[in-house]
Amino acid sequence: MNDTLVTLVGNAATGVEFRETATGGMARFRFAVTPRRWDREKQLWTDGHTSFYTVWAWRTLALNLSGSVSVGEPLVVHGRLKVREEEREGQRRTFVDIEAVAVGHDLTRGTSAFRRVMRGEPALTARVGSADRADGPDDPDGPDGPDGPGGAGGPDASGGSRGGAERSGSRKPTVRQKMAPELVSAP
């Protein structure tokens, strides 16, 4: 096949839209890529023109994206480049799409905790804020907490809780992030 494979580094510009289709899940989101260049004259970094892409994902990748990516998060997207032209209201428009093969958080700009999804455990990709997760025994901030009567469902080694994917607004610090202040103050 003569596909053009590209790898892009940027930020999620929109939330992930997920839909079930006859062939499995489908997800899409807009992706912003802004190049940065060193301006020798001004002695500072300047942003270039931002390019926007529509990232499409299918089946398992689509489901995992919907439970893992929030607006503004830095990502690395690898996939097939697709350029299409359409005529709308008498104007010719060009759209650039990426059919994703792999998507991950850009670890040069932060940390991430990987959680393997076992087949048959849809709760691992469930969106945060669903009614069945709030203050349940698996919620470390809930009434039982990690050491209370329901403590068996407390945080795992990654800092997340079992039974649901954490979103950026509600993520718990990873083990490394919890240790960071101690490492900085050590002699």
Sequence and secondary structure as in RCSB ss.txt:
>XXXX:A:sequence
MNDTLVTLVGNAATGVEFRETATGGMARFRFAVTPRRWDREKQLWTDGHTSFYTVWAWRTLALNLSGSVSVGEPL
VVHGRLKVREEEREGQRRTFVDIEAVAVGHDLTRGTSAFRRVMRGEPALTARVGSADRADGPDDPDGPDGPDGPG
GAGGPDASGGSRGGAERSGSRKPTVRQKMAPELVSAP
>XXXX:A:secstr
    EEEEEEEE S  EEEEETTEEEEEEEEEE  EEEETTTTEEEE   EEEEEEEEHHHHHHHHTT  TT EE
EEEEEEEEEEEEETTEEEEEEEEEEEEEEE TTS         TT GGGG  TT TTTTT TT TTSSSTTTSTT
GGGSB TTS BTTS   TTT    HHHHHHHHHHH  
